[in-house]
Amino acid sequence: TKPTEESVVKFIGGVEDETRRQDCFTIAKLMEETTGSKPKMWGTNIVGFGLRRIKYAGGREGDWPMIAFSPRKQNLTLYIAGSFNDHPELMEKLGKHTLGGGCLYLKRLDDIHLPTLKKLLGESIKQAKKAS
């Protein structure tokens, strides 16, 4: 997945469900505040912030956002660095979520504690910077 010149605002504006669309704008604002980076489209459906170099298990390297999200059909998918196990106190306070494959899945922002999400995003940025 590579960065593109597509409009993030147009992409988020095209999210059909009103609640999901507003949640995406809120997440985008939180991620922009946390990273100090403007959003950029990665591929056709990932909104990324910042840039880091990652190393895959096979040794190959590639660029990836520091943090990112995508409004998937089932969930809002957040791509954040580090291990969720490193912050059990934050995960406990976060609210209703699921985890899998290094992603944090949220149904809607009403289900979670936003200040805790912001802290988790900040910890993710610290972890991503260490690993870069």
Disulfide bonds with the S-S distance in Angstrom:
none
